[in-house]
């Protein structure tokens, strides 16, 4: 499917957006969007913990269990006394649990009775790409699709959820998630808690309107920072209580939130035992008192209530937030009965040689086929991987079946965190920032939490791709991405094409050969695969599928470096070939630069532009006319702003300009001499930022008092929202948004909750054309 034919995220949202408050939620940079408060009446621990129902097959044969699931609108009692509209698998929130056995096949036919396209990703599955839930492999409204799973995997906790391109975050938020558990004989020999003492915990966070409906405003969906609610929901119940006996419980914990990271701990500080990661049971149990868990990560833990007196109440907490924040308390365990159950944690769980299966083959650290680096970055107001957003027509990694690879994953995004999920394969974490991984993450993983500024190396061995039916458009194709769902929806995702052992990539050759020539040359490029497309550049830059496509001989009149690569029909890219040509006695090529002072231009603030004109040998070109031009960013023709001449050192400047909002500038040199040609780099674009002001009439306010903040931005922003973030002691204590009036001014009253020093920052979020904004910070105190 061509990416050009896809519905945009905004188009998707129009098909099935929530009703309710259409306000823009302020967002913070720590990988989250801190939301407004829920407005529903709510009593913690009033709801009992629900255990998702286990789905029964509609039929079975000697090898396969067959299931049918319908995605549909329904209602659920998440907060006692309220009915919440949801989108659910079989109308349930969370969806029903599928329990499978190792080596026994499962077929699940999903019917989409929702108003938007869906794609069901079986998270952690060893499956062909056509059954993986590729984000472009969509089930249209009213459509059906069969997903086939071989289950050649050892015991583990997996889950399934929506993965539709650009709308995963909203679809999952509305309820499209469920568990998939695989059991095997080895696990059955262990004395772990089982049956009613083996309990899943699907932890999510949500916002609610006053009528109990979910609150996920369209503006929040359009923002790409990540969305957080202020009420924790476990197994579809808001902050529930779980009544337990005096014995040990196995808890299968899934962080199913859109963006929130939890740091799990019990209110009394009791230790608990980690026994499994996403891909398998651990070799040995790990005792901890705290356990961080990022979106999509799963850990299985055992908590022992044997020694607790009846009447004990202990809270599972999120230590990642302050004690007085509403998402601090996740759920409560009430010890209400005496019970004897033989479930326990053995000293040894499962040795490595019994963990190997098709998804985690034994890696070969001394035979690493290739090493790859992936940088998860914030680039030009977009979340990117290696500077690129997702393109379904591009293959970003082409591992070969059976090969061991080492990937280094960097978080260079400047404040956000990224849970990185790789489809199809499990991996082992080699090191985290040059140090061994945390003890609880030494097992097989399919998702790794990459914190701010972190560098993590992982090793995997790619399995043979199973094809359980006739190969389709997505056979052998998978993705990897950030599992902050808003980051994923805003294209922080890349594509994998797993290759069979006999594959070869197409290479490019050239005629005539590179070298020095006295006349212009016609360069012919040829690919070893005649059906492959050839992409090239003539300025020495590395080619991409977005570069010029080769269709006819390239005329080279001046010295040039041609770089070319071939891309076959599957999107697999061959190596980049470099061909350098020198044409003697040809006119010199010029280079042109342009910069702004100050470097970040602010709307209406006086600034200057300057640059330099050089020949191809780096010598200044004096006395030449430079055109300075401007236009609205990204559209229309450039209009002449001024003409300036170059100085003896090749420099030029233009002062006294007053940049307007969303404007870009360029310098152009056309060349007018026999020995000087027009600039090879004639355009330099400069972004203009919008200034935000923030005024506070008081430097201090008494406890219980209210302080009023006001400010303005440049004209033309009426109806937009300014984001105000309040911090105390370096931690965010509140986020608010204020709407700009017709004069692009705003006003906000805030009542600080406690005595102390505060700071408030006003920021105008990115609006259009990926241009940013400046921000203002003010400080004040709350006194007695």
RORO-863239 format. One record per residue (C-alpha): x, y, z. Coordinates in steps of 0.5 Angstrom, whole numbers, always signed. Each point is the difference from the previous one (the first is absolute). Layout:
N
REC x y z
REC X Y Z
...
# end
This chain:
784
REC x y z
REC +0 +0 +0
REC +3 +7 -2
REC +1 +4 +6
REC -3 +6 -4
REC -7 -3 +0
REC +0 -1 +7
REC -6 +4 +4
REC +4 +5 +4
REC -1 -1 +8
REC -4 +6 +0
REC -5 -3 -5
REC +0 -6 +4
REC -2 +3 +6
REC -6 +4 -3
REC -2 -7 -1
REC -1 -2 +7
REC +2 +5 +5
REC -2 +1 +7
REC -5 +5 +1
REC +1 +4 +6
REC +4 +6 +2
REC +4 +2 -6
REC +6 +4 +4
REC +7 -1 -1
REC +4 -4 +5
REC +6 +3 +3
REC +6 -4 -1
REC +7 -1 +3
REC +6 -3 -3
REC +1 -6 +4
REC -3 -4 -5
REC -7 +1 +3
REC -5 +5 -1
REC -3 +2 +7
REC -7 +1 -1
REC -6 +4 +4
REC -3 -4 +5
REC -6 -4 -1
REC -7 +3 +2
REC -3 -7 +2
REC -2 -1 +8
REC +5 -6 +2
REC +1 -4 +6
REC +7 -4 +0
REC -1 -8 +1
REC -7 +0 +0
REC +0 -4 -6
REC +2 -7 +0
REC +6 -3 -4
REC -3 -3 -6
REC +4 -6 -4
REC -1 +0 -7
REC -4 -6 -3
REC +3 -6 -4
REC -2 +0 -7
REC -3 -7 -2
REC +2 -3 -7
REC -6 +0 -5
REC +3 -7 -2
REC +6 -4 +0
REC +3 -5 -4
REC +6 -5 +1
REC +5 +6 -1
REC -3 +7 +1
REC -5 +4 +4
REC -5 +5 -3
REC -2 +6 +3
REC -5 +6 -3
REC +1 +7 +3
REC -5 +6 -2
REC +3 +7 +1
REC -6 +4 +2
REC -3 +6 +4
REC -2 -2 +7
REC -1 +3 +7
REC +4 -2 +7
REC +0 +1 +7
REC +7 +3 +1
REC -2 +5 +6
REC -6 -3 +4
REC -6 +3 -1
REC +2 +2 -7
REC -1 -3 -7
REC +6 +2 -5
REC +0 -1 -7
REC +5 -4 -3
REC +3 -3 -6
REC +1 -8 +2
REC +2 -6 -3
REC -6 -4 +1
REC -3 +6 +3
REC +5 -1 +6
REC +5 +5 +4
REC +5 -3 +0
REC -1 -5 -5
REC -1 -8 +1
REC +6 -4 +2
REC +3 -5 -5
REC +3 -6 +3
REC +5 -4 -4
REC +4 -6 +0
REC +7 +0 -3
REC +0 -3 -7
REC -7 +0 +0
REC -3 +4 -6
REC -5 +6 +1
REC -4 +3 -5
REC -4 +7 +2
REC -5 +3 -5
REC -1 +7 +2
REC -6 +4 -3
REC +0 +8 +0
REC -6 +3 +2
REC +3 +6 +2
REC -1 +7 -4
REC +8 +0 -1
REC +5 -5 -3
REC +4 -4 +5
REC +6 -5 -1
REC +1 -5 +6
REC +7 -1 +2
REC +1 -6 +4
REC +6 +3 +4
REC +6 -5 +1
REC -3 -5 -5
REC +5 -4 -4
REC -5 +0 -6
REC +1 +2 -8
REC -1 +7 -1
REC -7 -1 -3
REC -2 -2 +7
REC +4 +5 +4
REC -5 +6 -1
REC +5 +5 -4
REC -3 +7 +1
REC -2 +0 -8
REC -3 -7 +0
REC -7 +3 +2
REC -7 -3 +1
REC -5 +5 -3
REC -6 +1 +4
REC -5 -6 -1
REC +6 -4 -2
REC +3 -6 +2
REC +7 -3 +1
REC +3 -7 +2
REC +7 +0 +4
REC +3 -6 +1
REC +5 -2 +6
REC +5 -6 +0
REC +2 +1 +7
REC +6 -3 -1
REC +2 +4 +7
REC +2 -2 +7
REC -5 +2 +6
REC -1 +8 +0
REC -5 +6 +1
REC -2 +3 -7
REC -5 +5 -2
REC -4 +2 -6
REC -2 +7 -1
REC -2 +5 -6
REC +6 +2 -5
REC -4 +4 -5
REC +5 +6 -3
REC -1 +7 +3
REC -6 -2 +5
REC +3 -6 +4
REC +0 +5 +6
REC -7 +2 +0
REC -2 -7 -2
REC +4 -4 +6
REC -3 +6 +5
REC -7 -2 -2
REC +1 -7 +2
REC +3 -4 -5
REC +5 -4 +4
REC +0 -7 +2
REC +5 -6 +3
REC +3 -6 -3
REC +3 -5 +4
REC +4 -6 -2
REC +1 -6 +4
REC +5 -6 +0
REC +2 -6 +3
REC +7 +3 +3
REC -4 +5 +4
REC -5 -5 +2
REC +5 -4 +4
REC +1 +6 +4
REC -3 +1 +7
REC -2 +7 -2
REC -7 +3 +2
REC -5 -2 -5
REC -8 +0 -1
REC -3 +6 +4
REC +7 +1 +3
REC +2 +2 -7
REC -3 +7 -2
REC +1 +5 -5
REC +1 +7 +1
REC -1 +5 -6
REC +2 +7 +3
REC -2 +6 -4
REC -2 +7 +1
REC -6 +4 -2
REC -3 +7 +0
REC -8 +0 +1
REC -5 +5 -1
REC -6 +1 +5
REC -4 -5 -3
REC +5 -5 +1
REC +2 +0 -8
REC +7 +0 -2
REC +3 +7 -1
REC +5 -1 -5
REC +0 +7 -4
REC +1 +1 -7
REC +6 +5 +1
REC +3 -5 +5
REC +0 -5 -6
REC +3 +5 -5
REC +6 +1 +5
REC +5 -5 -1
REC +3 +1 +7
REC -4 -6 +4
REC -6 +0 +4
REC -1 -1 +7
REC -6 -1 +4
REC -1 +1 +8
REC -4 -6 +2
REC +3 -7 -1
REC -4 -5 -2
REC +2 -8 +1
REC -4 -5 -4
REC -5 +5 -2
REC -1 +2 +7
REC +2 +7 +3
REC +5 -1 +6
REC -3 -6 +2
REC +0 -5 +6
REC +2 -7 +0
REC -2 -4 +6
REC +6 -6 +1
REC +1 -6 +4
REC +6 -1 +4
REC +4 -3 -5
REC +5 +2 -6
REC -3 +3 -7
REC +3 +0 -7
REC -2 +7 -3
REC +1 +0 -7
REC +1 +8 -1
REC -1 +4 -6
REC +1 +7 -1
REC -5 +1 -5
REC +0 +8 +0
REC +1 +5 -5
REC +6 +3 +2
REC +1 +0 +8
REC +6 -4 +3
REC -1 -3 +7
REC +4 -2 +6
REC -3 -5 +3
REC +1 -1 +8
REC -5 -2 +6
REC -2 +5 +5
REC +3 -4 +6
REC +7 -1 -4
REC -1 -7 +0
REC +5 -4 -5
REC -3 -4 -6
REC +3 -5 -5
REC +1 +1 -8
REC -1 -6 -3
REC -1 +1 -8
REC +1 +6 -5
REC -4 +0 -7
REC +3 -6 -3
REC +1 -5 +5
REC +1 -2 +7
REC +7 +2 +3
REC +5 -5 +2
REC +0 +2 +7
REC -5 +5 +4
REC +2 +7 +2
REC -2 +3 +6
REC -2 +7 +0
REC -4 +6 +4
REC -1 +4 -6
REC -1 -1 -8
REC +0 +5 -5
REC -5 -2 -6
REC +0 +4 -7
REC -6 -1 -5
REC -1 -7 -3
REC +5 -3 +5
REC -2 -6 +4
REC +3 -3 +6
REC -3 -6 +4
REC +1 +1 +8
REC -2 -4 +6
REC -3 +3 +6
REC +0 -3 +7
REC -6 +1 +5
REC +2 -6 +4
REC +2 +4 +6
REC -5 +5 +0
REC -5 +1 +5
REC -8 +0 -2
REC -2 +7 -1
REC +7 +2 -3
REC -1 +5 -6
REC +6 +2 -4
REC +0 +4 -6
REC +4 -1 -7
REC +3 +7 -1
REC +3 +4 -6
REC +6 +3 +3
REC +2 +4 -6
REC -5 +5 +2
REC +0 +4 +7
REC -4 -3 +6
REC -6 +5 -1
REC -1 -1 -8
REC -6 -4 -2
REC +3 -5 -4
REC +5 -2 +6
REC -5 -5 +3
REC -1 -6 -6
REC -4 -5 +4
REC -1 -3 +7
REC +1 -7 +3
REC -5 -2 +6
REC +2 -6 +3
REC -7 -3 +2
REC +0 -7 +1
REC +5 -6 +3
REC +2 -4 -6
REC +5 -6 -1
REC +3 +0 -7
REC +6 -4 -2
REC +3 +5 -6
REC +7 +3 +2
REC +6 +2 -4
REC +5 -5 -1
REC +8 +2 +1
REC +1 -2 -8
REC -6 +2 -5
REC +2 -2 -7
REC +7 -1 -3
REC +3 +3 -6
REC +0 -6 -4
REC -8 -1 +1
REC -1 +7 -2
REC +2 -1 -7
REC -6 +0 -5
REC -1 +3 -7
REC -1 +7 +3
REC +7 +0 +4
REC +5 -4 -3
REC +7 +0 +3
REC +3 +6 -2
REC +7 -1 -3
REC +4 +6 +3
REC +7 -2 -3
REC -4 -1 -7
REC -4 +7 +0
REC -2 +1 -8
REC -1 +7 +1
REC -1 +6 +5
REC -5 +6 -1
REC -1 +6 +4
REC -7 +3 +1
REC +0 +7 +2
REC -7 +2 +3
REC +0 +8 -1
REC -5 +6 +1
REC +2 +3 -7
REC -3 +6 -3
REC -6 -1 +5
REC -1 -7 -2
REC +2 -6 +3
REC +4 -4 -5
REC +5 -6 +0
REC +7 +2 -3
REC -4 +6 -2
REC -5 -3 -4
REC -8 -1 +1
REC -3 -6 -2
REC -1 -2 -7
REC -3 -6 -2
REC +3 -1 -7
REC +7 +0 +4
REC +4 -5 +3
REC +4 +2 +6
REC +3 -6 +2
REC +1 -7 -4
REC +2 -5 +5
REC +2 -7 -3
REC -4 -6 +3
REC +5 -4 +5
REC +5 +6 +0
REC +2 +3 +7
REC -1 +8 +0
REC +2 +5 +6
REC -4 +6 +0
REC +2 +6 +3
REC -6 +5 +2
REC +1 +7 +2
REC -5 +5 +3
REC +2 +7 -3
REC -6 +3 +1
REC +1 +5 +5
REC -4 -2 +6
REC -5 -5 -2
REC +0 -7 +1
REC -1 -6 -5
REC -2 -7 +2
REC +3 -3 -7
REC -4 -7 -2
REC +2 -4 -6
REC -5 -5 -3
REC +2 -7 -2
REC +6 -1 +4
REC +2 -1 +8
REC +7 +3 +2
REC +5 +1 +6
REC +2 +6 +3
REC +8 +0 -1
REC +1 +7 +4
REC -4 +6 +2
REC +5 +6 +0
REC +6 -4 +0
REC -2 -4 +6
REC -4 -7 +1
REC -7 +1 -1
REC -5 +0 +6
REC +0 -7 +4
REC -8 +0 -2
REC +1 +1 -7
REC +5 -6 -2
REC -5 -4 -3
REC -3 +0 -7
REC -3 +6 -2
REC -4 +3 -6
REC +0 +7 +3
REC +5 +4 +3
REC +0 +7 +4
REC +4 +5 -2
REC +1 +6 +5
REC +2 +7 -2
REC +7 +0 -3
REC +1 -8 +1
REC +4 -4 -5
REC -2 -8 +0
REC +3 -6 -3
REC -5 -6 -2
REC +2 -6 -3
REC -5 -5 -4
REC +0 -5 -5
REC -5 +0 -5
REC -4 -6 -1
REC -3 -3 -7
REC -6 +4 -2
REC -6 -5 +1
REC -5 +1 -6
REC -6 -4 +3
REC -5 +2 -6
REC +1 +3 -7
REC +5 +5 +0
REC -3 +7 -1
REC +2 +7 +0
REC +3 +0 +7
REC +4 -6 +0
REC +7 +1 +3
REC -2 +7 +2
REC +0 +2 +7
REC +1 +7 +4
REC +4 +2 +6
REC -2 +7 +3
REC -1 +4 +7
REC -6 -3 +4
REC -2 +7 +2
REC -6 -1 -4
REC +0 +8 -2
REC +7 -1 -2
REC -2 -6 -4
REC -6 +3 -3
REC +5 +6 -2
REC +4 -4 -4
REC +6 -2 +5
REC +0 -7 -4
REC +4 -4 -5
REC -1 -6 -4
REC +4 -6 +0
REC +0 -5 -6
REC +3 -7 +2
REC +4 -3 -5
REC +0 -8 -2
REC +7 -3 +0
REC +1 +1 -8
REC -2 +7 -1
REC +5 +5 -3
REC -1 +7 -1
REC +1 +4 -6
REC +6 +4 -2
REC +1 +6 -4
REC +6 +1 -6
REC +1 +5 -4
REC +3 +2 -7
REC +4 +3 -2
REC +5 -1 +6
REC +1 +5 +5
REC +6 +5 -1
REC +3 +6 -4
REC -3 +3 -6
REC +1 +6 -4
REC -8 +0 -3
REC -6 -1 +3
REC -2 -7 +1
REC -7 -4 +0
REC +0 -5 +6
REC -4 -6 -1
REC -2 -4 +6
REC -2 -7 +0
REC -2 -5 +6
REC +1 -7 +1
REC -7 -1 +1
REC -4 +2 -7
REC -6 +2 +4
REC +3 +4 +5
REC -1 +7 +1
REC +7 +4 +0
REC +0 +7 +4
REC +6 +5 +0
REC +3 +6 +2
REC +5 +5 -4
REC +2 +4 +6
REC +4 -6 +4
REC -6 -1 +5
REC -2 -7 +2
REC -6 -2 -5
REC -7 -2 +3
REC -7 -2 -3
REC -2 +7 +0
REC +6 +2 -4
REC +0 +1 -8
REC -2 -6 -3
REC +4 -3 -6
REC -3 +0 -7
REC +5 +3 -5
REC +7 +1 +0
REC +3 +5 +4
REC +3 +6 -3
REC +7 +2 +4
REC +2 +7 -3
REC +4 +2 +7
REC +4 -4 +5
REC -5 -4 +4
REC -1 -6 +4
REC -5 -5 -1
REC -3 -4 +5
REC -5 -6 -2
REC -4 -6 +3
REC -5 -5 -2
REC -6 -1 +3
REC -4 -7 -2
REC -7 -1 +0
REC -1 -2 +7
REC +4 +6 +3
REC +6 -3 +1
REC +6 +5 -1
REC +7 -2 -3
REC +6 +4 +2
REC +2 +7 -2
REC +5 +0 -6
REC +4 +6 +0
REC +3 +3 -7
REC +4 +6 -1
REC +1 +4 -6
REC +5 +6 -2
REC -2 +4 -6
REC +6 +5 -1
REC +0 +7 -3
REC -7 +1 +3
REC -3 +6 +3
REC +1 +0 +8
REC -6 -2 +4
REC -2 +4 +6
REC -3 -1 +6
REC -4 +5 +4
REC -2 +0 +8
REC -5 +4 +4
REC -1 +1 +7
REC -4 +4 +5
REC +2 +4 +6
REC -3 -1 +5
REC +0 -8 -2
REC -7 +0 +2
REC -4 +5 -3
REC -6 +2 +4
REC -6 +3 -3
REC +0 +8 -1
REC +7 +0 +3
REC +6 +4 -4
REC +5 -5 -3
REC +5 +0 -5
REC +2 -5 -5
REC +7 -2 -3
REC +3 -5 -4
REC +6 -1 -4
REC +2 -2 -8
REC +5 -4 -1
REC +3 -4 -7
REC +1 -7 +0
REC +7 +0 +3
REC -2 +4 +6
REC +2 +7 -3
REC -5 +6 +2
REC -3 +3 -6
REC -1 +8 +0
REC -4 +5 -3
REC -6 -5 -2
REC -7 +2 +1
REC -4 -5 +5
REC -8 +0 +0
REC -3 -1 +7
REC -7 -3 -1
REC -6 -1 +5
REC -6 -4 +0
REC -5 -3 +5
REC +3 -7 +2
REC -1 -6 -4
REC -5 +3 -5
REC +0 +5 -6
REC +5 +4 -4
REC +6 +4 +3
REC +0 +7 +0
REC +6 +5 -1
REC +1 +3 +7
REC +7 +4 -2
REC +6 +0 -4
REC +7 +0 +3
REC +7 -1 -3
REC +6 -4 +3
REC +6 +3 +3
REC +7 -2 -2
REC +0 -6 +5
REC -6 -2 -3
REC -5 +2 +6
REC -6 +3 -1
REC -6 +3 +5
REC -7 +3 +1
REC -2 +3 +6
REC -6 +3 +3
REC -5 -5 -2
REC -6 -2 +4
REC -2 -7 -1
REC -7 -2 +0
REC -3 -6 +3
REC +1 -7 -4
REC +5 +3 -5
REC +6 -3 -4
REC +5 +4 -3
REC +6 -2 -6
REC +5 +3 -3
REC +1 -1 -8
REC +6 +1 -4
REC -1 -1 -8
REC +7 +1 -2
REC +2 +5 -6
REC +7 -1 -2
REC +3 -6 -4
REC +5 -2 +5
REC -6 +0 +6
REC -6 -4 -1
REC -7 +0 +5
REC +1 -2 +7
REC -1 -8 +1
REC -3 +2 +6
REC -5 +6 -1
REC -5 -1 +6
REC +1 +1 +7
REC -6 -1 +4
REC -1 +3 +7
REC -6 -1 +5
REC -3 +6 +4
REC -2 -2 +7
REC -6 +3 +3
REC +1 +4 +7
REC -4 -1 +6
REC -1 +5 +6
REC -1 -2 +7
REC -2 +5 +5
REC -1 -1 +8
REC -3 +6 +4
REC +3 -3 +6
REC +6 -3 +3
REC -3 -4 +5
REC -7 -2 +3
REC -3 -2 +6
REC -1 -8 +1
REC -7 -1 -3
REC +0 +6 -4
REC -1 +1 -8
REC +6 +3 -4
REC -2 +2 -7
REC +4 +0 -6
REC -1 +3 -7
REC +4 +1 -6
REC +0 +0 -8
REC +3 -2 -6
REC +0 +3 -7
REC -6 +2 -4
REC -4 -6 -4
REC +0 -5 +6
REC -7 +1 +2
REC -3 -7 +2
REC +6 -3 +2
REC +2 -3 +6
REC +6 +3 +5
REC +3 -6 +4
REC +2 +2 +7
REC +4 -5 +4
REC +1 +1 +8
REC +6 -3 +3
REC +2 -1 +8
REC +6 -2 +2
REC +2 -2 -7
REC -6 -5 -1
REC -6 +2 -4
REC -6 +1 +4
REC -5 +3 -5
REC -2 +1 -7
REC -5 +5 -2
REC -2 +3 -7
REC -2 +6 -2
REC -4 +2 -6
REC +2 +6 -4
REC -5 +6 -1
REC -1 +4 -7
REC +6 +4 +2
REC +4 -6 +1
REC +0 +1 +8
REC -1 -5 +6
REC -2 +1 +7
REC +1 -6 +5
REC -2 +0 +8
REC +4 -6 +4
REC +0 -2 +7
REC +6 -3 +3
REC -1 -6 +4
REC +6 +1 +5
REC +5 +5 +3
REC +6 +0 -4
REC +4 +3 -6
REC -3 -1 -7
REC +1 +1 -7
REC -5 +1 -6
REC +2 -1 -7
REC -4 +2 -6
REC +1 -3 -7
REC -4 +1 -6
REC +0 -8 -3
REC +2 -1 -7
REC -6 +3 -5
REC +2 -1 -7
REC +6 -1 -5
REC +4 -4 +6
REC +2 +7 +2
REC +1 +1 +8
REC -1 +5 +5
REC +4 +4 +6
REC -2 -1 +7
REC +0 +5 +6
REC +1 -3 +7
REC -2 +4 +7
REC +1 -2 +7
REC -4 +2 +6
REC -1 -3 +7
REC -6 -2 +5
REC +1 +2 +7
REC -4 -1 +6
# end
